[in-house]
């Protein structure tokens, strides 16, 4: 859907919450859809004619600093609708209070970016509201930088209409000199004065600042109707709507007569009488007017983006679709025809009584639409379709039909069987028989079985599913979210399960199924040995809630790996005020236990140091004595918000020099340059916009980890030899040359080292004599020093 602005009724309430949270000062008599179209048109309008436009900003104390900033923002939004350049629209700004002052002239800045930048820099001045004085100043000096008389001069006044003095004469003189005046109400405007200031017809030249897009639409609609700007697109139309505008007024109210005393001590003396009593209160005065606004047909109204794509309008006729990951090949997110892989595909539909006839028809429609989408003349896919309940029926034997229309007819002829739900029995049968139908099948094609079921199995499924996976049948499952747990048990991996929240969203899962079917060819990388360590930033800059999101992300990533001591080992380190190893590489040999351990990881807080945690990983985690395996690729994945990465470049290079690949996942405002120093290569760096978006970057990280797992291995990097041993490559293997240590990896200290062979053996008696001689020499030196000290003391006494 198109991104839309807030409706005016909602917007006015939201913008005025600080002063009047329950009241709207301008309301259009129009339905919700029309109001949204007015707002949408205001966001897309552009005026590209030759215009000299001057903003007059009320900077008095009656406006206040907050409303003054809102006036600047309105001017900012109006500039977005203007083609600011030397030959088209020129913009100047004057601020007034007790006296007017140019902020910048019409010819000072000639691009939209420069004008908007200067608008931001304008500061509130304060003072009295001398609107008449400002209008006279504009009459004589305001358009001094303007072009010839053929270029329209437009004045946009942003004020609350509470001037000190009469503005009627000065406003009339401006309009008589050919200046088009727009009055834009700010804060609680006095509409009567705005009507006095504005050009005629006043309904077209009075706007309200609180509704930014409405103000742009009103200005643009008036300028196009008076031929100042180019005409509106043919499909758009100018419409009139009743406007209810309210102003806050102070009125005198009679409260009644009360006893009072009159007279004096002189003639007649004081006497009692009835006196009237009045009070002053603030009330809202309603002004009924007409507002002229342009509405255009939204190019996204026809919902051109299919399969969950988001439509973004570019102008009144053009749009583009932001498509889900699997739909990027078409401008309207239509699924890409064909599969990007060659497989033998068997679709198994649940036809049991628990499924119901309606559910069976929905799955049948999904299968027909899916095959119609992916089967093309160039697709090397053999397809089979089966239905199961208490037995299995091959509706379409594998490879029997290749024509899409023939396959569609076979699927249409399928009838709901009913019966018990023997899912395990069906999986066992099809693993043995389902793919053995045609001799023409290519034997080396991967075999994929897709289960479509929404009912609970009435027999054992685990053993049949395990046997299917053992027979190299790639299992996928599709069902409702309520059956997620059971379907995960069939596939053996949550990443191989597709769920939907309601049957209407089932067809949107076609691209996801296509992607997962073709991922069967990538599964081999996950069976490659890999030592994988995650380093999670648990500092105070991350926060506990975001840290929990990071933990969930890691848990999801590791579901795509086979966790055991022969394939993938996973270690986890967290760092905040200190680095802490939660568990080493050899701590767990199953994914289930690993998931539980990650859920219990505590949040640390404190100030983080990415450099320190990298050194900690190198010294205390990815080492042989801590469970790292020689001859296995090693990866350290750092997840951080980038706030503490300045000290990480050198430690990261140390890891890379020793054969350890470093991945950097930067979240939020992490600096790309700092992350690149950690990762070393752009392909080893992933930028994630927010913690909520982590889930969208799971596949790309897994894919790149698989690439590392497949890379050639340097057996001596990192050095498998402990205690300073030297690793030497030898016949496609390695050996450790130890110094003072022994063992395959120099892990044992030598208790009684043999004498070195390159030195002559010294006779035992000779060694004893040498020790005795050294002892006598040391004793003689001590006695000599003692005699010398005694002689010196005697000399001092004498």
Buried (B, 14 or more C-beta within 10 A) or exposed (E): EBEBBBBBBEBBBEBBEEEBEEEBBBBBEBEEEBBBBBBBBBBBBEBBBBBBBBBBBBBBBBBBEEBBEBBBBBBBBBBBBBBBEEEBBBBBBBBBBBEBBBBBBBBBBBEBEBBBEBBEEBEBBBBBBBBBBBBBBBBEEBBEBBBEEEBBBBBBBBBBBBBBEEBEEBBEBBBEEEBBBBBBBBBBBBBEBBBBBBBEEBBBBBBBBBBBBBBBBBBBBBBBBEEBBEEBBEEBEBBEBEBBBBBBEEEEEEEEEEEEEEEEEEEEEEEEEEEEEEEEEEEEEEBEBEBBBBBBBBBBEEEBBBBBBBBBBEEBEEBBBBBBEBBBEBEBBBBBBBBEBBBBBBBBBBBBBBBBEEBBBBBBBBBBBBBBBBBEEEBEBBBBBBBBBBBBBBBBBBBBBEEBEEBBEBBEEBEBBBBBBBBBBBBBBBBEEBBEBEEEBEEEBBBBBBBBBBBEBBBEBEEBBBBBBEEEBBBBBBBBEEBBEBBBBBBBBBBBBBBBEEBEEBBBBBBBBBBBBBBBBBBEBBEBBBBBBBBBBBBBBBBEEBBBBBBBBBBBBBBBBBBEEEBBBBBBBBBBBEBBBBBBBBBBEEBEEBBEBBEEBEBBBEEBBBBBBBBBBBEBBBBBEBBBBBEBBBBBBBBBBBBBBEEBBEBBBBBBEBBBBBBBBBBBEBBEEBBBBBBBEEEBBBBBEEBEEBEEBBBEBBEBBBBBBEEEBBBBBBBBBBBEBEBEEEEEEBBBEBEEBBBBBBBEEEEEEEEEEEEEEEEEEEEEEEEEEEEEEEEEEEEEEEEEEEEEEEEEEE
